[in-house]
Amino acid sequence: MKVIVFNQDLEAEWGLSFLDFLKTHENTADIPVILLSQTSARFAPRIEDVADDTKCFQKPIAIEPFVEHFQKVIGENQTAVS
């Protein structure tokens, strides 16, 4: 099971560029991405439009929604692999 989790200040343009790269590159396009950022609120809609398995969490992270999403992503991928 693969999941990409990265921490990025979204005010720096390369964070969104990196996400675009991950979701369009053939080796990583199908891997769920979880992004952690200090400033996610205004970027969340754009990030979550990238793919159903892509989600942004603002720091400090509310642990319950984070764990819930992580378990959902892992469960969906476990089913897809079976």
C-alpha positions as CSV (number, residue, x, y, z in Angstrom):
1,M,0.0,0.0,0.0
2,K,1.4,3.4,-1.0
3,V,0.3,6.8,0.3
4,I,2.2,10.0,-0.3
5,V,2.1,12.5,2.6
6,F,3.9,15.8,2.3
7,N,4.1,18.9,4.3
8,Q,4.1,22.1,2.3
9,D,3.5,25.8,2.8
10,L,1.1,26.4,0.0
11,E,2.1,30.0,-0.2
12,A,5.2,28.7,-2.0
13,E,4.1,27.8,-5.6
14,W,6.2,24.7,-5.8
15,G,3.8,22.8,-3.5
16,L,0.9,22.9,-5.9
17,S,3.3,22.3,-8.8
18,F,4.6,19.2,-7.0
19,L,1.1,18.0,-6.4
20,D,0.2,18.5,-10.1
21,F,3.4,16.5,-11.0
22,L,2.5,13.6,-8.7
23,K,-1.0,13.3,-10.1
24,T,0.0,13.5,-13.7
25,H,3.2,11.3,-13.6
26,E,2.5,7.7,-14.7
27,N,4.4,6.3,-11.7
28,T,2.5,8.3,-9.0
29,A,-0.8,9.2,-10.6
30,D,-2.8,6.4,-8.8
31,I,-1.1,6.9,-5.4
32,P,-3.3,8.8,-2.8
33,V,-1.8,12.1,-1.7
34,I,-2.3,13.7,1.7
35,L,-1.0,17.2,2.0
36,L,-0.3,19.0,5.3
37,S,-0.1,22.7,5.3
38,Q,-0.1,25.7,7.6
39,T,-2.2,27.6,5.0
40,S,-4.6,25.2,3.4
41,A,-8.1,26.8,3.6
42,R,-8.0,28.8,0.4
43,F,-6.2,26.0,-1.5
44,A,-8.3,23.1,-0.3
45,P,-10.9,23.2,-3.0
46,R,-8.3,23.3,-5.8
47,I,-6.3,20.5,-4.1
48,E,-9.3,18.2,-3.6
49,D,-10.5,18.7,-7.2
50,V,-7.3,17.0,-8.3
51,A,-8.5,13.5,-7.4
52,D,-10.9,11.8,-4.9
53,D,-8.0,10.4,-2.9
54,T,-6.2,13.8,-2.6
55,K,-6.9,15.8,0.6
56,C,-5.4,18.7,2.4
57,F,-5.3,19.1,6.1
58,Q,-4.4,22.4,7.8
59,K,-1.9,22.3,10.7
60,P,-2.4,21.8,13.5
61,I,-4.1,18.7,12.3
62,A,-7.4,17.6,13.7
63,I,-6.4,14.0,14.2
64,E,-9.9,12.3,13.9
65,P,-10.6,13.5,10.3
66,F,-7.0,12.8,9.3
67,V,-7.1,9.2,10.6
68,E,-10.6,8.7,9.1
69,H,-9.4,9.8,5.6
70,F,-6.2,7.8,5.9
71,Q,-8.2,4.6,6.8
72,K,-10.6,5.3,3.9
73,V,-7.7,5.6,1.5
74,I,-6.0,2.5,2.8
75,G,-9.3,0.5,2.7
76,E,-10.1,1.5,-0.8
77,N,-6.7,0.6,-2.0
78,Q,-6.7,-2.7,-0.2
79,T,-10.0,-3.6,-2.0
80,A,-8.6,-2.5,-5.3
81,V,-5.5,-4.7,-4.9
82,S,-7.5,-7.8,-3.9
